[in-house]
Every structure is written in structure tokens, then in C-alpha cells.
Amino acid sequence: MKIKSMKLNLRFVGLALLLGQSASYAMPGMDMPSGVNAQAPSLAKSIGAPINSDAAEFEMTYSADGKTVLFVSTRPGSIESKGNPYSFDIWMAHNVNGVWQTPIHLGPDIDPKVGPNINTEAWELEPSLSDDGNAIYFTRYQPGNFSTGDLYVVQKINGVWQQAKSWNDAPELPHLNTPTGEEHCPIIASDSLIYFSYQQPGVTQDSDIWKVEKKNGKWQKPQSLGSRINSPYRDHLHWTGLSKDGKSLIITSTRTDMGSRGGHDEWISHQNLKGEWQEPLNLGDTINTAGEDMCWSFTPDGKKFFGGWGPQGSYNMDVLWVNKDDVPLLKNFDPIGPPPNLMAKKQGDSQQ
């Protein structure tokens, strides 16, 4: 693992130098600190090939039955984002008889009965398959700028994947996308409560965590979760990082105080008896390192905790996993599963 990460980090440096950038290659909207080639978490294991490769892999999520994964990769076959060292695309892999099959690129050559054509020259990240398997939620960014994310959804109807559309064009979803900010990686707690990551100049500090609720059949104005959860640094979510009782939340943050190990770390926040979110606690050395520990999530059975890890200042990551109970602060955390398909009610059984 250490040798592979060093190799990837050297390749990253070479790409940055070719582009006339410093080795840290700070991207707008997600400035990355530079220079620490950290060890992976001691108890973590790689998910292995063919999901991990010599390219970058992270932001993986499972289907409800655990037999399909969606993840982000820069491996050969991804559509080039010209002028950037990374070309982020979404890939899909299936598990057959306990063996992961060769990942499938969700691009223009795919059969719409197999998967959706959602990858472009833009960056497609943060995919999640709905609990019924008939919708994929994801985020699309302008290449090189993590301040420009918009939420998208693509649906399978009568066994055929349709064209992706903005959340603002789906009547069942709240209109969260704006022309000047970033909206990304929500947690769909129910058909009437969504937590999402939000960056808006003059409104948020960096990326902050907000919620939007539906009341009397209408989505209300989004609200910040407040200063205890949201720091001056980048704070965001990943798809299944909410407990079933709704009182505990997993956060990815670059905050530098309160026990940070450096780079992105994983944290947990709890509600008090009044329903107020409290300051997050660092999940500790079982997960967090001086490198980048980003966008960790849970398997559908809630037994494993997995996510991206790589050297600090780089997105050259692998997908690692640990047993949830090996993380002391997660022993009593019972996570929600894959997100509901909020478009399913109007389509009924016809989408199967």
C-alpha cells in the first residue's frame, strides 16, 4: 500500500509540473495542503482489484443487496477533462458468486439496459444507487473547480436508463442547484428530509452542511446546521452517514482543531436532548491519518465502514475498509441504507 501510494504521488507531481503548477495543485473550492505521504490506517484493508487500480478510486457506494457498487475513478477509459491532471468519471461493478467483475464505464458506449450514459468531459462524482436500483444520484462539476457542483439524477424506466437531469428539473426533488455555488452529496433521510453539502459565496464559510425539509407537500427554504457542525473549513457529507434514529451524523472535514490528524478526516456529531447538533468528534486513528481520509460510508448491512484514503495533498486514492465495530465511536452507530428513490411513487411498478 505504501509503495503504491508513493508511486501515485510521484505521478501526481509529474502531472502538476507538466501543467506548470506546484505539486499540491490546489483546486478552487477544495484547497489541498501539500507534502505529507502518510501511512494508511493500520486496521484498514484494500477492497482490491478490480475496483482499486493504479489510478484513483474513491467515493464508492453499494446497492441495497450489496452486489453492485458505484465509484469514482480516473482509470483508462475515463473521458479526458482537458487541462486537468484528473479526469473523474463514474464506474459500476457487479459481484458474481463473491467475485467482483470488470468495472463498467457509465459513458456513451454503454447499453442503456446495462447502465446510464452519464459521464462527460466534466467531472462526475459522488454517485449513489437508490434502494430500488432505479435511480442514481450524482454530482457534476466544471473540471478543476469544486465550487461548481450541481446535483443530478438519472432514472431507469421500464428497464431502460434515461437521460440524466438536474435536481431542479425533477418535480419530486428540492430545487437546490444554483448558478454560483456548489451543491453536492446529500443524505436523503426520508421523502421529507434531506441533508446536503453546500457552498455559496457570501452565505457559507466554505462547504457547509445544510438541510431541507418538506412541509405540507412543499420543500421549504434550506437551513444551515449551524456553527457547531460547520467550521471555517470544508465540511461535507456522504450518502449513508446518518444513523437510523437520525441523531448521529458522519462528517468529512478539513478542520484543523479538535483532534484533526491532518488533511480530510472523518468525524461524528450527535444531537443533544433538544435536537441540537453538537461539535463533531474525530473518529480517531483507526480511520484518520495525516493523509486524506475522505467520504467514508457503510455497507448495506452496516457492518463495514469504507472510503477513500491517499497521501495528503492528492486525490490519488484507494478504497479501504474496516469493520465498523473496530472504530470505537461507531460501535453504537446504526446507519441508514441506500437512499430512497424519491421519483418512484409516480412511476409505480412500471420502472421495474
C-alpha positions, -999 to +999 in steps of 0.1 A: +000+000+000+027+025+009+048+017-022+017+021-044+007+054-028+042+068-033+042+058-069+008+075-074+020+106-056+051+109-078+029+106-109+007+133-095+037+156-090+048+149-126+013+158-139+013+190-118+047+200-131+037+194-167+008+218-161+031+244-146+015+240-112+030+233-077+029+197-066-001+204-043-022+216-073-047+235-052-081+232-069-106+260-065-132+252-039-111+225-023-076+237-015-054+208-006-025+210+018+007+195+004+036+173+012+026+145+037+029+110+023+011+093+053+006+057+062-028+042+056-049+034+087-034+004+105-065-018+106-078-008+071-078-033+042-079-025+005-110-036-014-086-048-040-087-053-077-106-048-100-121-019-081-088-004-070-063+001-097-031+022-103-055+051-110-075+070-083-106+053-068-129+067-041-165+077-033-178+042-036-214+032-026-233-001-027-266-012-039-291-024-013-283-061-019-245-054-018-239-069-052-233-037-072-210-008-065-207+027-080-174+045-076-153+073-090-121+065-109-096+081-132-086+048-148-081+044-186-114+047-203-125+077-184-133+107-206-105+133-205-110+165-187-087+186-208-062+209-190-065+190-156-045+162-141-076+143-131-105+130-152-131+119-127-158+095-141-184+072-125-179+034-129-201+004-120-191-031-109-211-062-101-203-091-077-210-125-092-205-155-068-184-135-045-161-121-072-161-085-084-163-083-122-145-059-145-159-024-139-181-008-165-177+028-176-210+047-175-203+066-207-216+069-243-208+034-254-230+017-227-262-002-234-290+018-217-303-015-204-270-021-186-263+014-172-268+051-178-247+073-200-237+100-175-200+106-179-188+137-199-157+159-202-170+175-169-163+158-136-189+133-124-185+123-087-204+111-056-227+085-071-253+066-052-277+039-063-312+042-049-326+014-027-348+001-055-319+002-081-339+025-104-322+059-098-287+071-095-280+104-078-246+121-085-228+155-088-214+171-119-186+198-117-167+220-140-133+203-144-108+217-119-133+236-098-150+220-068-170+252-062-193+245-092-211+212-083-248+206-092-269+177-082-282+153-109-304+123-111-308+096-137-337+071-137-343+036-151-378+033-165-392+000-179-357-014-176-340+013-197-318+041-183-329+076-193-310+109-198-297+125-166-314+157-154-307+184-129-325+180-095-342+214-104-359+196-133-373+167-111-406+178-095-402+154-066-368+168-056-360+202-039-345+229-062-311+230-047-288+238-076-277+274-080-256+291-108-230+305-084-223+278-058-218+241-051-244+216-040-232+180-036-235+146-020-268+147+000-281+123+026-317+115+017-331+108+052-367+104+040-390+118+014-393+149+035-358+155+049-325+158+030-291+169+044-267+183+017-233+199+013-235+235+002-210+262-008-223+296-017-201+328-017-212+352+010-235+326+026-214+297+037-178+297+051-165+270+027-186+239+021-211+237+049-238+212+058-274+222+054-308+206+055-340+210+035-374+198+047-408+192+031-438+205+049-474+204+037-462+189+004-438+217-003-400+218+000-390+246+024-361+270+023-328+252+032-312+259+066-277+256+079-270+230+106-252+258+125-217+268+137-211+237+159-211+214+129-199+239+103-163+252+107-144+278+086-130+248+067-146+223+043-174+202+060-195+178+040-214+145+040-215+112+023-246+091+014-252+067+043-235+087+071-267+091+091-279+069+119-314+053+116-327+073+145-315+105+128-295+116+158-259+110+147-241+122+116-208+113+099-189+143+085-158+146+063-139+178+073-106+195+068-110+214+101-076+217+118-086+217+155-103+193+179-081+164+172-075+166+135-049+142+121-044+164+091-060+167+056-095+154+054-107+134+085-138+116+094-159+129+123-192+122+141-217+146+156-246+138+178-278+156+187-285+166+223-319+161+240-331+193+224-323+180+189-293+204+186-262+192+167-231+192+188-194+198+179-181+168+160-157+142+175-127+129+155-132+092+147-095+086+157-065+067+145-085+036+134-097+057+104-079+091+103-043+097+093-021+126+082-033+118+047-066+123+030-094+102+046-125+112+025-161+103+020-163+071+042-196+053+042-212+020+052-221-013+036-258-021+034-257-044+064-240-017+084-211-039+094-182-023+074-170+013+071-152+021+039-139+051+020-111+068+002-076+071+015-045+087-001-014+109+006-021+144+018-025+169-010-035+143-035-067+127-049-047+095-059-068+073-035-077+037-030-109+024-014-102+009+020-125-007+046-125-016+083-150-034+105-174-008+119-170-022+154-132-016+153-139+021+153-148+029+190-171+058+183-190+038+157-199+007+178-234+020+186-239+037+152-267+020+132-265+036+097-293+041+072-291+022+040-290+034+003-312+064-004-348+061-014-359+067-049-380+098-045-393+096-080-407+061-076-442+069-064-452+085-097-437+057-118-451+029-098-442-006-107-436+003-144-399+011-138-390-025-128 
